[in-house]
Amino acid sequence: MLSYSVPSGMTRRHFMRHMAGASALTGSALAMGHTLRTHADELTRNRKSAILLWMGGGPSTMDIWDLKPGHRNGGEFRPISTSGDVQICELMPKMARHMDKMAIVRSMSTREADHDRGRYYLHTGYVPNPNIEYPSYGSVIAHELAGQRPELEIPPFVAVGGDSVGPGFLGMAWAPFSVSSNGQVRNLDLNMDVNRLTARKMALMQLENQYLQNENRGIAVKEHLDVIDKTFKLMTSPQMSAFKIADEPTAVREKYGDNGFGNGCLMARRLVETGVPFVEVSLGGWDNHQGIFPTLRDKLPEMDQAMGALVEDLDERGLLQDTVIIWMGEFSRTPNINGGAGRDHWARSWSTVVGGGGINGGIAVGKTSADGTTVETEPYSSEDLMASVCHALGISLETTFTSRDGRPMKIANSGRLIKDLFA
């Protein structure tokens, strides 16, 4: 029997809607062929994408992007100079070579220091509300940018190596399509021979068409057949090769690192090249309440290698000017070091990193105090960061959605532009 994938968090019916929504979007865009041909040059210039590098658990940004050498809160690492006008952790020499293309926002000050609430807030720009589900970065950006690429046959929002926050009131057509860091989609064998796959599909369709004769079961079977058909089209699309990182030369795979995050960043580059508007790559393990410095000595080189390779590859291939990279977690860690030689949850003063898409590189926006406990310049929120990313992608901050209960919802929760990123 042909298997089909239901990404995490989706029911069978939701997946059908997800695939049907993508197909409908493609058909709608193709119907505008004359307009697209007339504006072909403009379309090429505006094929924007975003890659979110999600650091689940709350990384200690004071040990990575905003070091405090000489202070008792400063920890064990020293800062090093970079290609930009910023210093970063000594354990990140590869990113140091590319910081002229990236900006550090050192004056993030947010209000959620709980993992689940912080994850939701940083992904959506909204605090959790039991009465409404808000869409995540990926869903919003895929919704707004998918029309730029009518040829896209694979989902416009891909989550690699972990689940993401869902589409909220935008609907399941904009839900994340989850794959492992080796490109495996649950219940799908992307390497299956097409002839074998076709034979399986035909056998299953014959059985279910017989089952369809029962009028009491007709609707359910029709929905099931629709899922099978769309899954088959997805699996047989040449664009699915974007998930096959094994097709890359050994030297390229080694450049990113032989680990989940390295594979995920390489896949993100391939997906963006194929036309996917939003890719999220997860690297967890940052909830370092104890023994933080040995953990970071192992973890930061892994992150540095993959992130550095991603920035370099996008730049060399001419993609960075149209691709925004966002590095962030749900919050940071406390400036003071606790009794277990770790750091606890901290959302009051911390850093995120963004670059590409016309964002000014080589700069630090904002400043924290010498002990890292306060923001000394204008503080920025999740909403502000999201608004700035949308602006870099050419998405109007006047965009307004309508929730399922009829309420208008302004994009990025009416966040402010972080102007220094674009001055």
C-alpha positions as CSV (number, residue, x, y, z in Angstrom):
1,M,0.0,0.0,0.0
2,L,1.2,3.5,-0.8
3,S,2.1,5.4,2.4
4,Y,1.6,9.2,2.6
5,S,3.0,11.7,5.0
6,V,1.0,13.6,7.6
7,P,3.5,16.2,9.0
8,S,3.6,16.6,12.7
9,G,0.5,18.3,14.2
10,M,-1.7,17.5,11.1
11,T,-4.6,15.2,10.8
12,R,-5.1,13.4,7.5
13,R,-7.7,15.9,6.5
14,H,-5.4,18.8,7.5
15,F,-2.7,17.4,5.3
16,M,-5.1,17.1,2.4
17,R,-6.0,20.8,2.9
18,H,-2.3,21.6,3.1
19,M,-1.6,20.0,-0.2
20,A,-4.8,21.2,-1.8
21,G,-4.0,24.8,-0.7
22,A,-0.6,24.6,-2.3
23,S,-2.0,23.3,-5.5
24,A,-4.7,26.0,-5.6
25,L,-2.1,28.6,-5.0
26,T,0.0,27.3,-7.9
27,G,-3.0,27.2,-10.2
28,S,-4.0,30.8,-9.2
29,A,-0.5,32.1,-9.9
30,L,-0.3,30.3,-13.2
31,A,-3.6,31.9,-14.2
32,M,-1.9,35.2,-14.0
33,G,0.7,34.1,-16.6
34,H,0.3,37.3,-18.7
35,T,0.9,39.5,-15.7
36,L,3.9,37.4,-14.6
37,R,5.4,37.5,-18.1
38,T,4.9,41.2,-18.3
39,H,6.7,41.7,-15.0
40,A,9.3,38.9,-15.3
41,D,12.2,41.0,-14.4
42,E,10.5,42.4,-11.4
43,L,9.5,38.9,-10.3
44,T,13.1,37.7,-10.6
45,R,14.3,40.6,-8.5
46,N,11.7,39.9,-5.8
47,R,12.1,36.2,-5.2
48,K,12.7,36.7,-1.5
49,S,13.2,33.9,1.0
50,A,14.0,33.6,4.7
51,I,15.9,31.0,6.7
52,L,15.3,30.9,10.5
53,L,18.1,29.2,12.5
54,W,16.1,28.3,15.6
55,M,18.2,27.7,18.8
56,G,15.7,25.9,21.0
57,G,16.3,26.1,24.8
58,G,17.5,29.7,25.0
59,P,21.2,30.2,24.0
60,S,23.5,32.4,26.2
61,T,24.0,35.3,23.8
62,M,26.3,36.9,26.3
63,D,28.7,34.1,25.6
64,I,28.2,34.2,21.8
65,W,27.4,37.6,20.4
66,D,27.8,40.2,23.3
67,L,30.7,39.2,25.4
68,K,31.6,41.0,28.6
69,P,35.4,40.4,29.1
70,G,36.8,41.4,32.5
71,H,33.4,41.3,34.3
72,R,32.6,38.5,36.7
73,N,29.5,37.8,34.7
74,G,31.6,37.4,31.5
75,G,32.3,33.7,31.6
76,E,35.3,31.8,30.2
77,F,35.4,33.0,26.6
78,R,37.2,35.9,25.0
79,P,35.9,38.1,22.1
80,I,37.6,38.1,18.7
81,S,37.6,40.6,15.9
82,T,35.5,40.0,12.8
83,S,35.2,41.2,9.2
84,G,32.6,43.6,10.5
85,D,32.7,46.3,13.2
86,V,31.7,43.8,15.9
87,Q,33.4,41.2,18.1
88,I,32.0,37.7,18.8
89,C,33.1,34.6,20.7
90,E,36.5,33.1,20.0
91,L,34.8,29.7,19.3
92,M,33.2,31.1,16.1
93,P,36.1,31.9,13.7
94,K,34.1,30.9,10.6
95,M,31.3,33.3,11.4
96,A,33.9,35.9,12.3
97,R,34.9,35.9,8.6
98,H,31.4,36.7,7.5
99,M,30.1,39.2,10.1
100,D,30.4,42.0,7.5
101,K,27.2,40.4,6.1
102,M,25.4,40.0,9.4
103,A,24.0,42.4,12.1
104,I,23.7,41.7,15.8
105,V,20.7,43.2,17.6
106,R,22.1,43.4,21.1
107,S,19.1,45.3,22.6
108,M,16.4,42.7,22.5
109,S,14.2,42.9,25.6
110,T,11.3,40.6,25.7
111,R,8.8,39.5,28.3
112,E,8.5,35.7,28.2
113,A,11.1,33.6,30.0
114,D,9.2,30.4,29.9
115,H,10.2,28.0,27.1
116,D,6.8,27.3,25.6
117,R,5.6,30.9,25.9
118,G,8.9,32.3,24.7
119,R,9.0,30.0,21.7
120,Y,5.5,31.0,20.7
121,Y,6.1,34.7,21.2
122,L,9.4,34.8,19.2
123,H,7.8,32.8,16.4
124,T,4.6,34.9,16.1
125,G,5.1,38.3,17.7
126,Y,2.1,37.5,20.0
127,V,1.9,36.1,23.5
128,P,-0.2,32.9,23.8
129,N,-3.9,33.5,23.8
130,P,-6.4,30.7,24.5
131,N,-9.0,32.3,22.2
132,I,-6.9,32.6,19.1
133,E,-4.0,30.9,17.3
134,Y,-1.6,33.3,15.6
135,P,0.5,32.3,12.6
136,S,4.2,31.9,12.8
137,Y,7.0,33.6,10.9
138,G,7.1,30.7,8.4
139,S,3.4,30.7,7.7
140,V,3.1,34.5,7.3
141,I,6.1,34.7,5.0
142,A,5.1,31.7,3.0
143,H,1.6,33.1,2.6
144,E,3.0,36.5,1.4
145,L,5.8,35.3,-0.8
146,A,4.5,32.0,-2.4
147,G,2.9,34.0,-5.2
148,Q,6.3,35.1,-6.4
149,R,7.1,31.5,-7.5
150,P,4.2,29.9,-9.4
151,E,6.5,27.0,-10.4
152,L,6.9,25.8,-6.8
153,E,5.5,22.3,-6.4
154,I,6.8,21.5,-2.9
155,P,5.5,23.1,0.3
156,P,6.4,26.8,0.8
157,F,7.3,26.4,4.5
158,V,9.7,23.6,5.5
159,A,10.9,22.9,9.0
160,V,14.1,20.9,9.2
161,G,15.2,18.9,12.2
162,G,12.3,19.8,14.5
163,D,8.7,21.1,14.5
164,S,7.8,24.7,14.3
165,V,4.9,26.8,15.4
166,G,1.9,26.4,13.2
167,P,-0.1,28.5,10.8
168,G,-2.8,29.7,13.2
169,F,-5.8,31.3,11.6
170,L,-4.1,31.3,8.2
171,G,-5.0,27.6,7.8
172,M,-3.3,24.3,7.3
173,A,-2.2,25.1,3.7
174,W,0.5,27.2,5.4
175,A,1.6,24.7,8.0
176,P,5.2,23.7,8.3
177,F,6.2,20.6,6.3
178,S,8.5,18.8,8.7
179,V,11.5,16.8,7.6
180,S,14.4,15.3,9.4
181,S,17.9,16.7,8.9
182,N,18.7,13.9,6.5
183,G,15.7,14.8,4.3
184,Q,13.3,12.1,5.4
185,V,9.6,12.9,5.3
186,R,7.7,10.7,7.7
187,N,6.1,7.7,5.9
188,L,7.6,8.8,2.6
189,D,10.5,7.1,0.8
190,L,11.9,9.7,-1.5
191,N,14.2,7.2,-3.1
192,M,11.5,4.8,-4.2
193,D,11.6,4.0,-7.9
194,V,8.9,5.9,-9.8
195,N,7.6,2.9,-11.6
196,R,7.3,1.0,-8.4
197,L,5.5,3.9,-6.8
198,T,3.1,4.2,-9.7
199,A,2.3,0.5,-9.5
200,R,1.5,0.9,-5.8
201,K,-0.6,3.9,-6.4
202,M,-2.6,2.2,-9.2
203,A,-3.3,-0.9,-7.0
204,L,-4.4,1.3,-4.1
205,M,-6.6,3.5,-6.3
206,Q,-8.3,0.4,-7.8
207,L,-9.1,-0.9,-4.3
208,E,-10.4,2.4,-3.0
209,N,-12.5,3.1,-6.2
210,Q,-14.3,-0.2,-5.4
211,Y,-14.7,0.9,-1.9
212,L,-16.1,4.2,-3.2
213,Q,-19.1,2.4,-4.6
214,N,-20.5,2.4,-1.1
215,E,-22.4,5.7,-0.9
216,N,-22.1,5.9,2.9
217,R,-18.3,5.9,2.6
218,G,-18.0,8.1,-0.5
219,I,-16.9,11.4,1.0
220,A,-14.2,9.9,3.2
221,V,-12.8,7.8,0.4
222,K,-12.8,10.8,-2.0
223,E,-10.8,12.8,0.5
224,H,-8.4,9.9,1.0
225,L,-7.9,9.6,-2.8
226,D,-7.2,13.3,-3.0
227,V,-4.5,13.0,-0.4
228,I,-3.0,10.1,-2.2
229,D,-3.0,11.9,-5.5
230,K,-1.4,15.0,-4.2
231,T,1.2,13.1,-2.2
232,F,2.1,11.2,-5.4
233,K,2.5,14.5,-7.2
234,L,4.7,15.8,-4.4
235,M,6.9,12.7,-4.3
236,T,7.4,12.6,-8.1
237,S,8.2,16.3,-8.4
238,P,11.8,16.9,-9.5
239,Q,11.9,19.6,-6.9
240,M,11.9,17.0,-4.1
241,S,15.5,16.5,-5.0
242,A,16.2,19.6,-2.9
243,F,15.8,17.4,0.2
244,K,18.5,15.0,-1.0
245,I,21.7,16.5,0.5
246,A,23.5,13.2,-0.4
247,D,23.6,14.6,-4.0
248,E,26.0,17.3,-2.9
249,P,29.7,16.7,-3.3
250,T,31.5,15.3,-0.3
251,A,33.6,18.4,0.1
252,V,30.4,20.5,0.3
253,R,28.8,18.3,3.0
254,E,32.0,18.3,5.0
255,K,32.1,22.1,4.7
256,Y,28.8,22.3,6.6
257,G,29.6,19.6,9.1
258,D,28.7,15.9,9.4
259,N,25.9,16.5,11.9
260,G,22.2,17.3,12.0
261,F,22.5,21.0,12.0
262,G,25.1,21.0,9.2
263,N,22.9,18.9,7.1
264,G,19.9,21.1,7.9
265,C,21.7,24.3,6.8
266,L,22.8,22.6,3.6
267,M,19.3,21.5,2.9
268,A,18.0,25.1,3.6
269,R,20.4,26.4,1.0
270,R,19.1,23.8,-1.5
271,L,15.5,24.6,-0.7
272,V,15.9,28.3,-1.1
273,E,17.6,27.7,-4.5
274,T,14.6,25.6,-5.5
275,G,12.2,28.5,-4.5
276,V,11.0,27.7,-1.0
277,P,10.2,31.0,0.6
278,F,10.7,29.9,4.3
279,V,12.9,27.3,5.9
280,E,13.4,26.8,9.6
281,V,16.4,24.8,10.8
282,S,16.5,23.7,14.4
283,L,19.5,23.2,16.7
284,G,18.4,22.5,20.3
285,G,20.2,21.8,23.5
286,W,20.7,25.4,24.8
287,D,18.9,25.1,28.2
288,N,22.2,25.2,30.0
289,H,21.4,25.5,33.7
290,Q,24.5,23.6,34.6
291,G,28.0,23.3,33.2
292,I,27.4,25.8,30.4
293,F,31.0,26.4,29.3
294,P,32.0,22.8,28.5
295,T,28.7,22.5,26.7
296,L,29.3,25.6,24.6
297,R,32.9,24.5,23.8
298,D,31.3,21.5,22.0
299,K,28.2,23.2,20.6
300,L,29.5,26.5,19.3
301,P,32.0,25.0,16.8
302,E,29.1,22.9,15.3
303,M,26.9,26.0,15.0
304,D,29.8,28.1,13.7
305,Q,30.7,25.7,10.9
306,A,27.2,25.2,9.5
307,M,26.1,28.8,9.9
308,G,29.4,30.1,8.4
309,A,29.0,27.7,5.4
310,L,25.4,28.8,4.9
311,V,26.2,32.5,4.8
312,E,29.3,31.9,2.6
313,D,27.4,29.7,0.1
314,L,24.4,32.1,-0.2
315,D,26.7,35.0,-0.8
316,E,28.8,33.2,-3.4
317,R,25.7,32.0,-5.3
318,G,24.2,35.5,-5.3
319,L,21.3,34.5,-3.1
320,L,22.1,36.4,0.1
321,Q,20.8,39.7,-1.3
322,D,17.4,38.1,-1.5
323,T,17.6,35.8,1.5
324,V,17.2,36.9,5.1
325,I,18.9,34.8,7.7
326,I,17.5,35.0,11.3
327,W,19.3,33.4,14.2
328,M,17.5,33.4,17.6
329,G,16.1,31.3,20.4
330,E,13.2,32.0,22.7
331,F,15.3,34.1,25.1
332,S,18.9,34.0,26.5
333,R,20.5,33.0,29.8
334,T,21.1,35.1,33.0
335,P,24.2,37.3,33.1
336,N,25.1,35.9,36.5
337,I,26.6,32.4,36.6
338,N,24.7,30.2,39.0
339,G,26.0,27.7,41.6
340,G,25.9,24.9,39.1
341,A,28.3,26.8,36.7
342,G,25.4,27.5,34.4
343,R,23.0,30.3,33.5
344,D,19.2,30.4,34.0
345,H,16.4,31.9,31.9
346,W,16.7,35.5,30.9
347,A,14.6,37.7,28.5
348,R,15.4,41.2,29.7
349,S,18.6,41.9,27.7
350,W,19.9,39.7,24.9
351,S,20.8,39.4,21.3
352,T,19.5,38.1,17.9
353,V,21.4,38.0,14.6
354,V,20.0,38.9,11.2
355,G,21.5,39.4,7.8
356,G,20.9,39.3,4.0
357,G,18.0,40.8,2.1
358,G,19.6,44.3,2.1
359,I,20.1,44.4,5.9
360,N,23.2,46.3,6.9
361,G,26.0,44.0,7.8
362,G,28.9,44.3,10.1
363,I,27.1,46.3,12.8
364,A,25.7,45.9,16.3
365,V,22.4,47.5,17.0
366,G,21.9,48.6,20.6
367,K,24.0,48.0,23.7
368,T,23.7,46.3,27.0
369,S,25.3,47.3,30.3
370,A,28.8,46.2,31.3
371,D,27.3,43.4,33.5
372,G,24.8,42.4,30.8
373,T,21.7,42.9,33.0
374,T,20.1,45.9,31.2
375,V,19.6,47.4,27.8
376,E,21.1,50.8,27.7
377,T,19.7,51.9,24.3
378,E,16.3,51.6,22.7
379,P,14.9,48.1,23.4
380,Y,13.5,45.9,20.7
381,S,10.8,43.2,20.9
382,S,9.8,40.1,19.0
383,E,7.3,42.2,17.1
384,D,10.0,44.7,16.1
385,L,12.3,42.0,14.8
386,M,9.5,40.3,12.9
387,A,8.5,43.6,11.3
388,S,12.1,44.3,10.3
389,V,12.4,40.8,8.7
390,C,9.1,41.4,6.8
391,H,10.4,44.8,5.6
392,A,13.6,43.2,4.3
393,L,11.6,40.7,2.4
394,G,9.5,43.4,0.7
395,I,6.3,42.6,2.7
396,S,4.3,45.7,3.6
397,L,3.9,46.4,7.3
398,E,0.4,47.6,6.4
399,T,-0.6,44.1,5.6
400,T,-3.6,43.1,7.7
401,F,-5.1,39.6,8.1
402,T,-8.5,38.7,9.3
403,S,-8.8,36.1,12.1
404,R,-11.5,33.5,12.1
405,D,-13.6,35.5,14.4
406,G,-13.4,38.5,12.1
407,R,-10.8,40.6,13.9
408,P,-8.2,42.5,11.9
409,M,-4.7,41.4,12.7
410,K,-1.8,43.6,11.5
411,I,1.3,41.8,10.3
412,A,4.0,41.4,13.0
413,N,1.6,42.6,15.6
414,S,2.2,46.2,14.6
415,G,5.9,45.9,15.3
416,R,8.3,48.9,14.7
417,L,11.1,48.8,12.1
418,I,14.6,48.5,13.6
419,K,15.8,51.4,11.5
420,D,19.6,50.9,12.1
421,L,19.3,47.7,10.1
422,F,18.4,49.6,7.0
423,A,20.0,53.1,7.5
